[in-house]
Amino acid sequence: MTEPAGETAPEAPEDVDQEDVGQEEAGPEGVAPEDAPASAGATDASAASAEPAGSTEASTEEAAEAAKAAELSEAQAELAAQRELRARIEARKAEKSGPVASGTKLSGAAADLLAAVRAVEGGSASGGAFFAPAPEPPRPTRPPESTVRPPAPPTPAAPTAGALAGVREVLARGGAPETLAGQVVGALGEQAAEALTEDPWRLLAVPGVRPEQADGFARALLGGACGPDDPRRAVALTVWLLDRAALQGHTALTVDEVAAGLARHQVPDPEKAVGTAVSEGAVLVFQEEEATPPEPEDDEAAEPAAEDAGPDEGPAEPALLGLDRYALAEESLADGLARLARTVTALEWDGGELERAAGGHGLVLHTGGEAARAEPLELAAAARERGLRVLVTVHDAERPTEEERASGTVVPLAALLSGTAGPGRDEEGALALDLLVVLDAPQLDVETGAMLVEALPDGCRLVLSGDPEVLGSAGPGAVFTDALAARVCPRVASRRPDPGPLGELVSGIGVGELNQVEAPGKEVVIVPVRDAGEAVHRTVQLVADSVPRAFGLTPEQTRVITVGHGGSAGTRALNTALKQRLNPGPGRFGGYDPGDRVAYAPVPGRTVTGTVLGADAEGLRLRTGDGEVLVPKERVESALRHGWALTAHQAVGGRWPAVVVVLPGDAAPGLSRPWVYTAFGRAERHLSVVHGVDQALPRSVAEVLAPARTTRLRPLLAALLAAPGEE
């Protein structure tokens, strides 16, 4: 990497505030994820607290229903489709003829837990919310049409005044802020007042509430009738720990991890507490049986790496605990991927490696860097010439070019799922497609992945393509990584290198080396700084003056990326300084002015960048890659930030002509190889690194990997596709 002439070597960085540097917020602003289980450790989480993820599907048969669905706001549509997804998954789960025979290798506490599950299944113990009896015959190859394309759901009703008044009264008695009333009703429903009175620890269902706050609330309501061993507390804490783990990307945790988390919160008998949560049906327990997957049929189309070899014989996988929301989504996703792999008609296609693999298989995985993105686009064009119905979908709405958008063949994933872009539905209610190519596949979380796969018809080919070195999805799950590790389908690794100094730099980071590169066109520039204040000053100077002057780019074509929201040079501080320079104003619309760059999180894990157009009685209006978007006024504070500066997770799906990566001294704890790879890789023409972390940068690239996520998709896929047989 090159340094600008005349710059001096950086001095040791000064100590600065580490409010939340190194991790994006895993919930409402200012809530840090301490006390999460030890394995939960992603540095970046969702951009802002929001309602559950999902998207709606518009009916193609009745124009009135389509019009009604189109009128929903984006957040309402996401919420409605989430309910639809969960209902569909639960219906498919109930159609299975009985529980899977597993758990024979368990012993001790894990065996006791599984026995509790079986007791619930058999009806000899409480737990109506647990596995329901399954009197229905085995499910058909495709779910019934009614589970794929339901009528457009109504707009969610606002909490009634009576429900809010009742909750405010209970909150006041417990010493909690009455301003939480709306969130409590949203989490617990219209009977929230009665639920809180009966079980005060259910306050933990509200995002941002800490266990110690819930304990104080319970003491105020129950007095001496409560204690650290209260079963209600044990159940609520167990669910809370799993919710926190989901914010770090996990879909499940081991029993030992949950027990350790309960012990940190002074639960006297953690193993008993876990058993109580299982028997009450609040959490599910799983024991996955390992199965060695078959080798891909086409050795030329798939090049398995030695480290990806199938699991060795050995002890059974540890028992896992999970929430039904993610467990059902993961199982539905595995079922759907297996269905696609088995129902395609194998054909011999001429062409490159990827094209041949897609011709012969229903599920293909494609890996590579930025230059490799051209290969699945070439596949899509070739398949279209063969007369197939083809679509390419991307994670970020800003990714497609204007020509691609105009052709209608490359659409954002959210728009595809909501029905606002892409093909119509066939007579069975599935997307009218023969081939779907998903770019940015590492950003798929399990719930979005399940919804997408459920919408594909039998015989449709699915190609998941992406760079496995980038940061994973902000939502729970590791869909792309797990599918690669399962080795149940062809995996095609691109040999197309990323060009130029930027490509050379990023490729080296991917293998753990931070190399100096020749950058005669100032493609890469290092800007040393001594402290966070200087980092902010130099960043504003680069965005407003230096980069536009040197490269002819506007400030709108440059993005700033930093480690976290807090700290002296986090997104808050940088956006404040950039607004003052680029678009000063009083912030008359909830802190925003027309022309402000913003980052909007309609759901956790998805960030939409845009520009403020104005405001009215309904909320704030933005211009984004999705078109004009309305942010309801009640969601402006929780779901919107200024967007000149982003975190790496917010930026992971996008690319910009110029990128300024800001690394003040207090950013060192949040750096890892995937973080640096992702941040540096967002630049197309120019990268400036505002560098104040000294040797922490090369050390993080060489030594610090992203923590593994605990998920269930890999063994589920291996079990479904390891042996021949019908679904």
C-alpha positions in Angstrom: 0.0 0.0 0.0 1.2 3.5 -0.7 1.3 6.5 1.6 0.8 10.1 0.5 4.0 12.1 0.1 5.0 14.0 3.2 3.0 12.0 5.7 4.7 11.0 8.9 4.5 7.6 10.5 1.6 7.3 13.0 2.2 7.7 16.6 0.8 5.4 19.3 -3.0 6.1 19.4 -4.4 7.8 22.4 -7.0 6.2 24.6 -10.5 7.0 23.5 -14.0 6.0 24.6 -15.0 2.5 23.5 -18.7 2.9 23.9 -19.5 0.2 21.4 -16.5 0.0 19.1 -16.0 -3.5 17.7 -19.6 -4.4 17.6 -22.7 -3.0 16.0 -25.7 -2.8 18.3 -27.5 -6.1 18.9 -30.7 -4.4 19.8 -31.7 -0.8 20.6 -29.1 1.9 20.5 -26.7 1.7 23.4 -27.4 -1.8 24.5 -24.1 -3.9 24.5 -24.2 -7.6 24.2 -22.3 -8.6 27.3 -23.5 -11.7 29.2 -24.2 -13.4 25.9 -22.9 -17.0 25.7 -19.2 -17.2 25.1 -19.6 -18.5 21.6 -21.6 -15.5 20.5 -19.1 -13.0 19.2 -19.8 -11.4 15.9 -18.4 -7.8 15.7 -21.2 -6.5 13.6 -24.9 -7.2 14.1 -28.1 -5.7 12.7 -28.1 -2.0 11.9 -31.1 -1.0 14.0 -33.8 -2.7 16.1 -36.8 -3.5 14.0 -39.7 -5.9 13.6 -39.1 -9.5 12.4 -37.8 -10.0 9.0 -39.7 -11.2 5.9 -41.6 -10.0 2.9 -45.1 -10.3 1.5 -46.3 -12.1 -1.6 -48.9 -10.3 -3.8 -51.6 -12.5 -5.3 -51.5 -12.7 -9.1 -55.0 -13.9 -9.6 -57.0 -11.0 -8.1 -56.0 -7.5 -8.9 -57.8 -6.1 -5.8 -55.6 -8.2 -3.5 -52.5 -7.1 -5.4 -53.4 -3.5 -5.1 -54.1 -3.9 -1.4 -50.7 -5.6 -0.9 -48.9 -2.7 -2.8 -50.4 -0.2 -0.4 -48.7 -1.8 2.6 -45.7 0.1 3.9 -42.4 -1.8 3.7 -42.2 -2.5 7.4 -45.8 -3.8 7.5 -45.2 -6.0 4.5 -42.1 -7.5 6.2 -44.0 -8.2 9.4 -47.0 -9.7 7.6 -44.8 -12.0 5.5 -42.9 -13.1 8.6 -46.1 -14.4 10.1 -46.9 -16.1 6.8 -43.5 -17.8 6.8 -43.8 -19.1 10.3 -47.3 -20.4 9.7 -46.2 -22.2 6.6 -43.2 -23.8 8.3 -45.4 -24.9 11.2 -47.9 -26.4 8.8 -45.2 -28.4 7.1 -43.7 -29.4 10.4 -47.1 -30.7 11.6 -47.5 -32.8 8.4 -44.5 -35.0 9.2 -45.7 -38.5 10.3 -43.7 -38.6 13.5 -40.6 -37.6 15.3 -37.2 -38.5 13.9 -35.6 -41.4 15.7 -32.5 -39.8 17.1 -30.8 -39.2 20.4 -29.6 -42.8 21.0 -26.1 -41.6 21.8 -27.2 -39.2 24.5 -26.4 -39.6 28.2 -26.6 -37.7 31.4 -28.2 -34.3 31.4 -28.7 -34.2 27.6 -30.5 -37.6 27.8 -32.8 -36.2 30.5 -33.6 -33.2 28.3 -34.4 -35.4 25.4 -36.6 -37.6 27.6 -38.5 -34.4 28.6 -39.1 -33.7 24.9 -40.4 -37.2 24.2 -42.7 -36.9 27.3 -44.1 -33.7 25.8 -44.5 -35.3 22.4 -46.3 -38.3 24.0 -48.7 -36.1 25.9 -47.5 -37.2 29.4 -46.1 -33.8 30.3 -47.1 -30.2 29.8 -46.0 -28.3 26.8 -48.8 -27.7 24.3 -46.6 -25.2 22.5 -44.0 -27.9 21.8 -44.1 -30.6 19.1 -47.8 -31.1 18.3 -49.1 -34.5 17.3 -48.9 -35.2 13.6 -52.1 -37.1 12.5 -51.8 -35.9 8.9 -50.2 -38.1 6.2 -46.7 -37.3 5.0 -46.5 -34.0 3.2 -46.6 -33.9 -0.6 -43.6 -33.0 -2.8 -44.8 -29.4 -2.8 -46.8 -27.7 -0.1 -50.4 -27.0 -0.9 -51.1 -23.8 -2.8 -52.7 -22.2 0.3 -49.3 -22.4 2.1 -47.5 -20.8 -0.7 -49.8 -18.0 -1.8 -52.2 -16.8 0.9 -54.4 -13.7 0.5 -52.7 -10.5 1.3 -52.8 -10.1 5.1 -54.5 -7.0 6.7 -52.5 -4.2 8.0 -51.5 -4.9 11.7 -53.8 -3.2 14.1 -52.4 -0.6 16.4 -52.5 -1.4 20.1 -55.8 -0.4 21.7 -55.9 2.4 24.2 -57.2 0.0 26.9 -54.2 -2.4 26.4 -51.7 0.5 26.5 -53.4 1.9 29.7 -53.3 -1.5 31.4 -49.6 -2.0 30.6 -48.7 1.5 31.7 -50.3 0.8 35.1 -48.4 -2.5 35.5 -45.1 -0.8 34.4 -45.7 2.0 36.9 -46.2 -0.5 39.8 -43.0 -2.2 38.9 -41.0 0.9 38.6 -40.4 0.6 34.8 -40.7 3.4 32.3 -44.3 3.8 31.0 -42.8 4.7 27.6 -42.2 1.0 27.2 -45.9 0.3 26.9 -46.1 0.2 23.1 -43.1 -2.2 22.9 -44.6 -4.4 25.6 -47.9 -4.7 23.8 -46.1 -5.3 20.5 -44.1 -8.2 22.1 -46.8 -9.7 24.3 -50.1 -8.8 22.6 -53.3 -7.2 23.8 -53.2 -9.2 27.1 -49.8 -7.9 27.9 -50.9 -6.4 31.3 -52.2 -9.8 32.5 -49.1 -11.6 31.2 -46.7 -9.2 33.0 -48.7 -9.4 36.2 -48.6 -13.2 36.1 -44.9 -13.4 35.0 -43.0 -10.2 35.4 -39.9 -11.7 33.7 -41.7 -11.7 30.4 -40.5 -8.1 30.2 -37.4 -9.6 28.8 -39.3 -10.1 25.5 -38.9 -6.3 24.9 -35.7 -5.6 23.0 -33.1 -3.8 25.1 -34.4 -4.9 28.5 -31.6 -6.4 30.6 -32.0 -9.3 33.1 -31.2 -7.1 36.1 -33.9 -4.7 35.0 -36.4 -7.5 34.7 -35.3 -8.8 38.2 -36.0 -5.4 39.7 -39.4 -5.2 38.0 -40.3 -8.6 39.3 -39.2 -7.7 42.9 -41.4 -4.6 42.8 -44.4 -6.6 41.7 -44.0 -9.8 43.6 -42.0 -8.8 46.7 -40.7 -11.7 48.7 -42.6 -14.2 46.5 -39.8 -14.2 43.9 -36.2 -15.3 43.9 -33.3 -16.2 41.6 -34.6 -19.8 41.5 -38.1 -18.9 40.3 -39.0 -21.2 37.4 -40.5 -18.3 35.5 -37.2 -16.5 35.7 -35.3 -19.6 34.5 -37.6 -19.9 31.4 -37.4 -16.2 30.5 -33.6 -16.1 30.9 -33.2 -19.2 28.7 -35.3 -17.6 25.9 -33.4 -14.3 26.4 -30.0 -16.0 26.0 -31.1 -17.7 22.8 -32.5 -14.4 21.5 -29.2 -12.7 22.2 -27.3 -15.5 20.5 -29.5 -15.0 17.4 -28.4 -11.4 17.2 -24.8 -12.8 16.9 -25.8 -15.1 14.1 -26.5 -18.4 16.0 -29.7 -20.4 15.4 -29.0 -22.6 18.4 -26.6 -23.0 21.4 -25.3 -26.1 23.1 -26.8 -27.0 26.4 -23.6 -26.3 28.2 -23.4 -22.7 26.8 -27.0 -22.0 27.9 -26.3 -23.4 31.3 -23.2 -21.3 31.6 -25.2 -18.2 30.7 -27.8 -19.0 33.3 -25.1 -19.4 35.9 -23.7 -16.0 35.1 -27.1 -14.6 36.1 -27.2 -16.5 39.4 -29.6 -19.2 38.5 -28.9 -21.8 41.3 -29.4 -25.0 39.2 -28.8 -24.2 35.5 -29.3 -27.7 34.3 -32.6 -27.9 36.0 -33.6 -24.5 34.6 -32.8 -25.7 31.1 -35.0 -28.7 31.7 -37.8 -26.5 32.9 -37.6 -24.4 29.8 -37.7 -27.5 27.6 -40.7 -29.1 29.4 -42.6 -25.8 29.3 -42.1 -25.7 25.5 -40.3 -22.4 25.6 -37.2 -23.8 23.8 -36.6 -26.9 21.7 -33.8 -29.5 22.2 -32.1 -31.2 19.3 -29.6 -34.0 18.8 -28.4 -34.1 15.2 -27.2 -37.4 13.8 -24.2 -37.0 11.6 -24.4 -38.5 8.1 -21.5 -38.7 5.6 -22.8 -37.0 2.4 -22.1 -38.6 -1.0 -19.4 -37.2 -3.3 -20.9 -34.9 -6.0 -21.6 -36.8 -9.2 -19.7 -34.4 -11.4 -16.2 -34.3 -10.2 -15.3 -31.8 -12.8 -18.0 -29.4 -11.7 -17.1 -29.7 -8.0 -13.7 -29.5 -6.5 -14.0 -30.4 -2.8 -11.3 -29.0 -0.5 -9.5 -31.3 1.8 -10.5 -29.4 4.8 -14.2 -29.8 3.8 -14.0 -33.6 4.1 -17.0 -35.3 5.6 -17.3 -35.8 9.3 -15.2 -38.5 10.9 -16.7 -41.2 13.0 -16.7 -40.2 16.6 -18.9 -38.9 19.5 -22.3 -37.6 18.7 -22.8 -33.9 18.2 -23.7 -32.1 21.4 -27.3 -31.5 22.2 -28.5 -28.1 21.1 -31.2 -25.7 22.3 -33.0 -23.4 20.0 -36.1 -21.3 19.5 -38.9 -22.7 17.4 -38.8 -19.7 15.1 -35.3 -20.5 13.8 -35.5 -24.2 14.2 -38.6 -24.4 11.9 -37.0 -22.0 9.4 -33.8 -24.0 9.2 -35.7 -27.3 8.8 -37.9 -25.8 6.1 -34.9 -24.5 4.3 -33.1 -27.9 4.4 -36.3 -29.6 3.1 -36.6 -27.0 0.3 -33.0 -27.3 -0.9 -33.3 -31.1 -0.9 -36.5 -30.9 -2.9 -34.8 -28.7 -5.5 -31.8 -31.0 -5.7 -34.0 -34.1 -6.3 -36.7 -32.8 -8.6 -34.6 -31.3 -11.4 -34.2 -33.0 -14.7 -30.5 -33.5 -15.4 -29.4 -32.1 -18.7 -26.1 -31.9 -20.5 -25.3 -28.3 -21.1 -22.3 -27.2 -23.1 -20.2 -24.3 -21.9 -18.1 -23.5 -18.9 -17.8 -25.3 -15.6 -20.6 -23.4 -13.9 -23.0 -23.9 -16.9 -22.3 -27.6 -17.0 -22.9 -28.0 -13.3 -26.2 -26.0 -13.5 -27.4 -28.2 -16.3 -27.0 -31.4 -14.4 -28.0 -30.4 -10.9 -30.9 -28.6 -9.1 -28.6 -26.9 -6.5 -25.1 -25.5 -7.3 -22.8 -23.4 -5.2 -20.5 -20.9 -6.8 -17.6 -19.1 -5.0 -15.3 -16.2 -6.0 -14.5 -12.5 -5.6 -15.9 -9.5 -7.3 -14.7 -10.4 -10.7 -16.3 -13.8 -10.4 -19.8 -12.2 -10.2 -19.7 -12.1 -14.0 -19.8 -15.9 -14.2 -23.3 -16.4 -12.9 -24.5 -13.5 -15.0 -23.0 -15.3 -18.0 -24.8 -18.5 -16.9 -28.1 -16.6 -16.7 -27.7 -15.2 -20.2 -26.9 -18.6 -21.6 -29.8 -20.2 -19.9 -32.1 -17.5 -21.2 -30.9 -18.3 -24.8 -32.0 -21.9 -24.1 -35.5 -20.7 -23.6 -35.5 -20.9 -19.8 -37.2 -18.5 -17.5 -34.3 -17.0 -15.6 -33.8 -14.4 -12.9 -30.8 -13.0 -11.0 -31.3 -11.5 -7.5 -28.9 -9.4 -5.5 -28.8 -8.5 -1.8 -28.4 -4.7 -2.2 -30.8 -2.6 -4.2 -27.9 -0.3 -5.3 -26.0 -3.3 -6.9 -27.8 -3.6 -10.3 -26.8 -1.2 -13.0 -29.5 0.9 -14.6 -29.4 -1.3 -17.7 -29.8 -4.4 -15.6 -32.8 -2.9 -13.8 -34.4 -1.9 -17.0 -34.1 -5.4 -18.4 -36.0 -6.8 -15.4 -33.5 -9.7 -15.1 -31.6 -8.5 -12.0 -33.7 -7.5 -9.1 -33.1 -7.0 -5.3 -34.0 -10.0 -3.2 -36.4 -8.0 -1.0 -38.3 -6.8 -4.1 -38.5 -10.3 -5.4 -39.9 -11.7 -2.2 -42.4 -8.9 -1.8 -43.7 -9.3 -5.3 -42.8 -5.8 -6.4 -40.3 -7.1 -9.0 -39.5 -10.3 -10.8 -41.7 -12.9 -12.4 -45.3 -13.6 -11.6 -46.6 -16.8 -10.0 -47.5 -20.1 -11.8 -50.7 -22.0 -11.3 -49.4 -23.6 -8.2 -48.5 -20.3 -6.6 -44.7 -20.6 -7.1 -42.4 -18.2 -8.8 -42.5 -18.7 -12.6 -38.9 -19.6 -12.9 -36.7 -22.4 -14.3 -33.4 -20.9 -12.9 -32.8 -18.5 -10.1 -29.3 -17.1 -9.5 -28.7 -15.6 -6.1 -25.7 -13.3 -5.8 -24.4 -12.2 -2.4 -25.5 -15.6 -1.0 -23.4 -15.2 2.2 -26.0 -12.5 3.2 -28.9 -15.0 3.3 -30.2 -15.6 6.8 -32.2 -18.7 7.5 -35.6 -17.1 7.5 -35.1 -15.2 4.2 -33.6 -18.4 2.7 -36.5 -20.5 3.8 -39.0 -18.0 2.3 -37.1 -17.9 -1.0 -36.7 -21.6 -1.4 -40.4 -22.3 -0.5 -41.4 -20.0 -3.4 -39.5 -22.0 -6.0 -41.3 -24.7 -8.0 -40.2 -28.3 -8.3 -37.6 -28.7 -11.1 -36.3 -25.1 -10.7 -32.5 -24.8 -10.7 -31.0 -22.7 -7.9 -27.4 -21.3 -8.0 -26.1 -19.7 -4.8 -23.1 -17.5 -5.6 -21.0 -15.4 -3.3 -17.6 -14.7 -1.7 -17.2 -16.9 1.4 -14.6 -14.6 2.8 -16.9 -11.6 3.5 -18.8 -11.1 6.7 -21.8 -13.3 7.0 -25.5 -12.4 7.3 -26.5 -10.0 9.9 -29.5 -12.2 10.7 -29.2 -15.7 12.3 -27.8 -18.6 10.3 -24.9 -19.4 8.0 -26.8 -20.6 4.9 -24.0 -20.4 2.3 -21.2 -21.6 4.6 -23.3 -24.5 5.9 -24.3 -25.5 2.3 -20.7 -25.5 1.3 -19.7 -27.6 4.3 -22.5 -30.1 3.8 -21.0 -31.3 0.5 -24.3 -32.4 -1.0 -24.1 -30.6 -4.3 -21.6 -29.3 -6.9 -19.3 -26.5 -5.7 -17.7 -24.4 -8.5 -14.8 -22.2 -7.4 -14.1 -19.4 -9.8 -10.5 -18.9 -11.1 -11.1 -15.3 -12.2 -8.9 -13.0 -10.2 -9.9 -9.5 -9.1 -7.9 -7.0 -11.2 -5.7 -4.1 -10.3 -4.1 -3.0 -7.1 -7.4 -3.2 -5.2 -7.9 -6.7 -6.4 -4.4 -7.7 -5.4 -4.7 -6.1 -1.9 -8.1 -7.7 -1.2 -7.0 -11.1 -2.5 -4.0 -11.1 -0.2 -6.2 -10.2 2.8 -8.4 -13.2 2.0 -5.4 -15.6 2.6 -4.2 -13.7 5.7 -1.6 -11.4 4.2 -1.7 -7.5 4.2 0.6 -6.8 1.3 2.0 -3.6 0.1 0.8 -3.0 -3.5 1.9 -0.7 -6.2 -0.8 1.9 -6.8 0.5 4.3 -9.5 -3.0 5.7 -9.9 -3.5 6.2 -6.2 -5.9 3.4 -6.1 -4.9 2.7 -2.5 -3.8 5.5 -0.1 -2.9 5.3 3.6 -3.6 8.3 5.8 -1.9 8.0 9.2 -3.6 9.7 12.1 -2.6 10.1 15.8 -6.1 10.1 17.5 -9.8 9.8 16.8 -10.3 13.5 16.5 -7.7 13.7 13.7 -9.4 10.6 12.1 -12.7 12.4 11.9 -11.1 15.6 10.5 -9.1 13.7 7.8 -12.2 11.7 6.9 -14.3 14.8 6.2 -11.4 16.3 4.3 -11.1 13.2 2.1 -14.8 12.9 1.3 -15.5 16.6 0.7 -12.3 17.7 -1.0 -9.4 15.3 -1.7 -11.3 12.4 -3.4 -13.5 14.6 -5.5 -10.5 16.7 -6.6 -8.3 13.7 -7.5 -10.8 11.4 -9.1 -13.7 13.6 -10.2 -16.2 11.9 -7.9 -18.9 13.5 -5.9 -19.3 13.0 -2.2 -22.4 10.9 -2.9 -20.1 8.4 -4.7 -17.9 7.9 -1.6 -18.8 5.8 1.4 -17.1 5.9 4.8 -16.8 2.5 6.6 -15.9 2.2 10.3 -16.0 -0.5 12.9 -19.0 0.4 15.1 -21.6 3.0 15.8 -20.1 4.3 19.0 -16.7 5.6 20.0 -14.9 8.8 19.1 -14.8 7.9 15.4 -17.8 5.6 15.0 -20.7 6.2 12.6 -22.4 8.6 15.0 -19.4 10.9 15.3 -18.5 10.7 11.6 -22.0 11.3 10.4 -22.4 14.3 12.6 -19.2 15.8 11.1 -20.1 14.9 7.6 -23.5 16.4 7.8 -22.1 19.6 9.1 -19.8 19.8 6.1 -22.0 18.3 3.3 -25.6 19.1 4.2 -25.8 21.5 7.2 -29.2 22.1 8.7 -31.3 22.1 11.8 -32.6 18.5 11.4 -36.2 19.7 11.4 -37.6 16.3 10.5 -36.7 14.2 13.5 -33.0 15.2 13.2 -33.0 14.9 9.4 -33.1 17.5 6.6 -33.8 17.1 2.9 -30.6 15.9 1.2 -29.3 14.0 4.1 -27.7 10.6 3.3 -29.4 7.9 5.5 -29.2 4.2 6.3 -32.7 2.7 6.8 -33.1 -0.8 8.4 -36.7 -2.0 7.5 -35.8 -5.3 9.2 -32.7 -6.5 11.1 -30.0 -7.5 8.7 -31.1 -5.4 5.8 -29.8 -1.8 5.4 -31.2 0.4 2.6 -29.2 3.5 1.9 -30.9 6.6 0.5 -31.4 10.3 0.6 -34.1 12.2 2.5 -36.7 13.8 0.2 -38.9 15.4 2.9 -41.5 14.6 5.5 -45.3 14.7 6.0 -47.8 13.6 8.6 -47.1 9.9 7.8 -43.4 10.0 8.2 -40.1 10.6 6.4 -39.8 10.0 2.7 -36.6 8.7 1.2 -35.2 8.0 -2.3 -33.4 4.6 -2.3 -32.4 2.0 -4.8 -35.8 0.4 -4.1 -37.5 3.6 -5.2 -39.3 6.1 -2.9 -39.8 4.7 0.6 -41.9 6.0 3.5 -40.5 5.5 7.0 -43.4 5.8 9.4 -42.8 8.5 12.0 -42.9 6.1 14.9 -40.0 4.1 13.4 -37.7 7.0 12.4 -35.8 7.0 15.7 -35.3 3.2 15.9 -34.8 2.3 12.2 -33.0 5.3 10.6 -29.5 6.6 10.9 -27.5 9.1 8.9 -25.7 7.2 6.2 -22.5 8.9 5.0 -20.7 6.5 7.3 -21.6 2.9 7.6 -20.4 -0.2 9.4 -19.1 -3.1 7.4 -22.2 -5.1 8.0 -24.3 -2.3 6.6 -22.0 -2.0 3.6 -21.4 -5.6 2.8 -23.8 -5.9 -0.1 -22.7 -2.7 -1.8 -19.9 -1.3 -3.9 -19.0 2.3 -4.5 -16.5 4.2 -6.7 -14.5 5.4 -3.6 -14.4 4.1 0.0 -12.8 5.6 3.0 -12.1 3.0 5.8 -11.6 4.7 9.2 -9.6 2.8 11.8 -9.0 4.9 14.9 -7.0 3.5 17.8 -10.1 2.2 19.7 -11.2 0.2 16.6 -8.5 -2.5 17.1 -10.6 -4.9 19.3 -13.3 -5.0 16.5 -11.0 -5.9 13.6 -10.8 -9.4 12.1 -9.8 -10.8 8.7 -13.4 -11.0 7.4 -14.1 -7.4 8.6 -11.0 -6.0 6.8 -11.7 -8.1 3.7 -15.3 -6.8 3.5 -14.5 -3.2 4.2 -11.6 -2.9 1.8 -13.5 -4.8 -0.9 -16.3 -2.3 -1.1 -14.1 0.1 -3.2 -14.3 0.0 -7.0 -11.7 2.6 -8.0 -10.2 4.1 -4.9 -9.6 3.1 -1.3 -8.3 5.5 1.5 -7.4 4.0 4.8 -7.5 6.4 7.7 -5.0 4.4 9.8 -4.5 4.8 13.6 -4.4 1.2 14.8 -0.7 0.6 14.2 0.2 -3.1 14.1 -3.3 -4.2 15.0 -4.3 -4.1 11.3 -1.8 -6.7 9.9 -2.2 -8.8 13.1 -6.0 -9.0 12.7 -5.6 -9.9 9.0 -3.1 -12.7 9.9 -4.6 -14.1 13.1 -8.2 -13.0 13.8 -11.0 -15.0 12.1 -14.7 -14.6 12.5 -16.2 -16.7 15.3 -18.0 -19.8 14.1 -21.8 -19.7 14.3 -23.8 -22.5 15.9 -26.3 -23.7 13.4 -28.2 -26.9 12.3 -28.4 -26.6 8.5 -25.3 -28.5 7.6 -26.3 -31.8 9.4 -29.9 -31.4 8.3 -28.8 -31.2 4.6 -26.3 -34.0 5.0 -29.1 -36.2 6.5 -31.6 -35.4 3.8 -29.2 -35.9 0.8 -26.8 -38.5 2.1 -28.9 -41.5 1.0 -31.3 -41.9 -1.9 -35.0 -41.9 -1.2 -38.1 -39.8 -1.5 -38.8 -36.7 0.5 
